[in-house]
Amino acid sequence: MPELSQETERGRAALPFGTAEVTGPSMVPTLLHGDLLVVQYGARIRPGDIVVLRHPFQQDLLVVKRAAERRDGGWWVLGDNAFAGGDSTDYGTVPEDLVLGKVRFRYRPPKAGQRSPVALVRWALSAARPVLPDRSASRRFRAR
């Protein structure tokens, strides 16, 4: 399950935006281990959005998941990698107050040793992208 750096929490009080770093495979292929995220705190969450939340059973752990749908008592959240686990199929609905914000942007740092001009151009074209919601996610995830 992606764990996020605690920089997310430190910046939360001062600004509506913060950064986080992804660790783990549960959001592959959308987010990869090492991706840096720009998070908007307090943003309106809709089905399909990728969100940062506190783990319901270990609240000092921040995770990133896709908000699949609203249910009684909060959000049903799922990882994009069905084989990784660590989502609402394990811990149920996440209370609304544990959902901290919406991921707006993803940045992939260059790989070590990536020095050729062609590799740098490829990286520059794919490194920074907005994280768009998958509005079909709600229907797709109900089948799980």
C-alpha positions, 0 to 999 in steps of 0.5 A: 500500500502506498505510504506517503512522506510526512511532509504532507502533514507538515504543510497542511496547516499553512497551505491548501497544497502539499507534496507527498511521495509514493512508496509501494505498488498498489496504484500501479500503473497510475502511480509508481513507487517514487512518484511525487504528488501535489495534493490539494487539501480539503478539495471536493472528492468525487468518485474516480478521484485519487485521494490521500487518506489516513489508514483507518486502523493505523492513523499515523500512516498516510495512503493514496487510493482511488475514491470508488464511491460514496457509501454510508459512513464515508468512501469506498477506496480501492487501489488501481493494482487489484493484486496489491491489496490494502484498500477498502476490500481489507478495511471497509469504508473510510470515514470522511474525516480521514480523507485529507485531500485530492491528488492533482499532479504527479511528477516522476523524478529522473532515474539514476544514470539517465544522462543521454540527451534522448533519455532526458527528452523522453523523461521531460515529456513524461515526468510531469502530468496532471492526475485525472479522475477516472469517472468510469472507476465507480462502475468498474470497481463495483464488480470487485 
